[in-house]
Amino acid sequence: MERAEVLKRVIGILTEAQEIRRAAEAGEDDDGPDSEAGVVTQLLNEMLPSISVPADASPQQVARLVAEALGPALHAMVAGFSLAFTSLAITHDDGRDDVTSIEVLQQLALEVEAGTYDEGA
């Protein structure tokens, strides 16, 4: 999966997490948070590769196949969450109270869409 696609999903996860928290703080007991949690799970699953393991694979082969498949995906996910965290932290540390965290994530999404974080950019 391309870096931009991972970043978009990370931003989606963080945005949904904010909505879940907002709903919980507002005491909303409707089906919203459950369905939003499903969205988070779906976005996470989209970032993880499918892994094919031969039926006769040894435990060591399974471990190697899983590590080879998950390593790059987990690296991309951690990089995406780190970028989002850094964007939010810089805004916080700068004392900015004129923007919400959702607005910071929206700006980050626009930067991703514009290609700011493309490989080699």
Secondary structure, 3 states (H helix, E strand, C coil): CCHHHHHHHHHHHHHHHHHHHHHHHCCCCCCHHHHHHHHHHHHHHHHCCCCCCCCCCCHHHHHHHHHHHHHHHHHHHHHHHHHHHHHHHHHHHCCCCCCCHHHHHHHHHHHHHCCCCCCCC
